[in-house]
Amino acid sequence: METRIANYRIIIEPEIQKGQKVYNAYCPTLGVADYGNSIEEVLKSIKDGIQLAIESLVDEGKEVPTDNIKEQVITSTEVTIPS
């Protein structure tokens, strides 16, 4: 079986749940999401979820989508919200 290495974009956002900060992680390319109590914890957890999603796609004979990280531009912009 041929193996490849792929990089996926992961978005991590903090959120307060029951007075405690947690971190939500999302991989938009695969639609995988998870959360953890620290950035390190959520990165490990989302990586496991990504691996599981990829294995499921391969088992089903489906194409595994990948991100082209080198060509993406990820940025933000500040706008004014009228009062």
C-alpha positions, 0 to 999 in steps of 0.5 A: 500500500502506498503512503503519502504525507498530507498537511491539513489546515486546522482552525483553533478558537478559544471558548468559555464553557461553564466558566472554563476556557476550552479550545475548539479545533476544526479541519474544514477540508475534512469536516472534522471538529473536536475540543480540548482543555489546551491547545496541545490537547486539542491538536492531538485530538484533532489529529486522531480525528483526521487520521480516522476520517482519512482511514474511513475514506480509504476503506470506503474507496473514496478520494481523500481531499487534501489542502494545498497549504503552500498556495493558501493565503490565510488572513483576517480583516478588521471592519467597523460594525455600525452602532 
